[in-house]
Amino acid sequence: MKLYGYFHSSAAYRVRIALNLKALTYEQVPVNLLKGEERNPIFRQLNPQSLVPVLITADGQVLTQSLAICEYLEEVYPLPPLLPAEASGRARVRALAQLVACEIHPLNNLRVLKYLKRVLGVEEEAKWSWYRHWIAEGFSALESLLTDSPDTGRFCHGDAPTLADVCLLPQVFNAERFQCDLSRYPTIRRIADACAELPAFAKAHPAGQPDAA
């Protein structure tokens, strides 16, 4: 398999974690978002959205969107599972994952921050205020969902990592990278620390990727 990504992309980070948890071998192809390589016509043939990640599967299929890729990996390589066996558990894990991937991340990704700055002329401090506001909004809700549920264990759902944790750790990394105050989210912090201890998560960390140098 071949993964097109960018070391700081949290969406690509998710897929790296999922691939590592499944113990799958893959080649990485860096796409430098700061240099605009995602707009290269060759890459746009793979993904007309000009977004990473893109996964080329073992049989040559082109997959986009990180959650769709992770669900594909879950279906084709079911062990170890990223989703619980019971329907209600799967719904909960998907909801937690989507809270991060569909509610927090889209408001704060690189192209949104570029648009705020370059097109709307938002001042630098206002841009980061925007970023931290949406982290706080999302993490406050996520903290409550995790703290109030008996299904939360060492990880977001029970004592083994799931798709929710695959989404959580990259968002925590970004929040820390941009100096968001996480002191109000002890459960999120605890789970993120548990994830970081696992080799599959550690191997996916942005600092260890080939394009991080």
Secondary structure, DSSP 8 states (H G I E B T S, - for coil): -EEEE-TT-HHHHHHHHHHHHTT---EEEE--TTTTGGG-HHHHHH-TT--S-EEE-TTS-EEESHHHHHHHHHHHS-SS-SS-SSHHHHHHHHHHHHIIIIIIHHHHSHHHHHIIIIIS---HHHHHHHHHHHHHHHHHHHHHHHHT-TTB-SSSSBTS--HHHHHHHHHHHHHHHTT---TT-HHHHHHHHHHHTSHHHHHH-GGGSTT--
